[in-house]
Amino acid sequence: MDSQFSQLQADFEYNLQLLQDRDSELQQYDGNAALQAAVLADNAQQLAVLQEACTEAQNGGWDVSISKGSEERQGKPTMRCAEVCMGGV
């Protein structure tokens, strides 16, 4: 009877540790998911601002270029507003 109780107690402790490890892992995943959701929301907000600016620029008939760093000063091609609005970022 004592050996059965000891085995039952050992099994219980093992399962309890598994549950604690799982809970810890789930908390990590929740934190990572929240961080990714925040990054995604920020990216979506930035995209909306850029798309609105492109639409305004196109409706105004402006020739808008978006340079990448010093490429414009070096005479290298830049992206046109239409390319940005069409997802070419």
Secondary structure, DSSP 8 states (H G I E B T S, - for coil): -HHHHHHHHHHHHHHHHHHHHHHHHHHHHHHHHHHHHHHHHHHHHHHHHHHHHHHHHHHTT---EE--TTTTTTT---EEHHHHHTT--
